[in-house]
Amino acid sequence: MAKAVVYLLFATTLIALIVLSPFKPRCHNVHGLHRRLGFTGHVPIFDPLVSKMEWYVEEKGLGDQNITLDTEHDLVIANDVEEAQEYLSEAGTLNITMRLVSIFPLLDVAPEDGFVSYNELKHWIVAQAVERMIHRTQNEMASHDRDGDRAISFREYLPQFSIEDIDRNDMEHGQAGWWKQQFDNADADRNGLLTFNELKDFLHPEDSSNDRIHKWLLTEKMKRMDHDNDGKLNFQEFSDNAYDIFKNYVEFETGGVPTAEDKFAELDVNKNKFIEAEELKPILHYLYPGELTYATYFTSFLIHEADDNKDEKLTLQEMLHHEDIFYNTVYESSNDDNHDDHDEF
């Protein structure tokens, strides 16, 4: 296929999927959940083919009419575009029914029994979230690794800060010292450079297993909740802030929420009538939900919405009956403002 034709078809695909999707927001939809729970990362996308095309738009720019497909990466994308053609109508709209029929066997694997369980769906959606994080990290590494050593220095990643800025060590939000602290937390081997996995932790701190990053997140959250600036939370500060966030998530998970008094007493391990940053660690994933955490909530949302007979698993017919909820994020996410995850700290 000629390069120009490939690009034209690709552009049509992207317009159909991201701009002209026929599925409008529902009253009870994943973006409502997104806002209710206070999640500030990327909304999960169910279909990996949609994600790949979204990435290509980000990398190449939809309006660039001079794009060529010369590199190996571009040829892979071209194959994805060819795959997408199978699911597009002549008008350029996605045949979601066909797409779900093709995806269902990929979900129904453990065991292959004609049903998609919560665990099967969660495994699929978490895998998409992981792929998105890896993709973003690859892009950031490629953009900032000036010397090609497959590692990024602080100056490579944030060249706007001078040596003087770094030496000044201003810890105000967004200043050089503030960013340097995050960079150093992610630099697990302390060599002054971020490898691929360290960069992934830096870009997605909420999904990191790095204890220094966890401590940083809790300290930053504590600053925003500690109104009297004494370095800890009294009951009122906890109830008005951390507990409200915790309650929203637990209500969605189970519907049964402990009282603020009970949760405060549980977290107050040293029984000094205050909550310190370290004592918030058991609810870190509520205070700072990452891509992986939210993927589990997205799974619960899809099961709740599509499971007509309430047997906690989905048949193909149930998915087809509610096919819009698996794809309405494509329409809505195109209308959302983009966030820099770090700016939400």
Secondary structure, 3 states (H helix, E strand, C coil): CCHHHHHHHHHHHHHHHHHCCCCCCCCCCHHHHHHHCCCCCCCCCCCHHHHHHHHHHHHHCCCCCCCCCCCHHHHHHHHHHHHHHCCECCCCCECHHHHHHHHHHHHCCCCCCCCEEHHHHHHHHHHHHHHHHHHHHHHHHHHHCCCCCCCEEHHHHCCCCCHHHHHHCCCCCCCHHHHHHHHHHHCCCCCCEECHHHHHHHHCHHHCCCHHHHHHHHHHHHHHHCCCCCCCECHHHHHHCHHHHHHHHHHHHCCCCCCHHHHHHHHCCCCCCCECHHHHHHHHHHHCCCHHHHHHHHHHHHHHHHCCCCCCEECHHHHHHCHHHHHHHHHHHCCCCCCCHHHHC
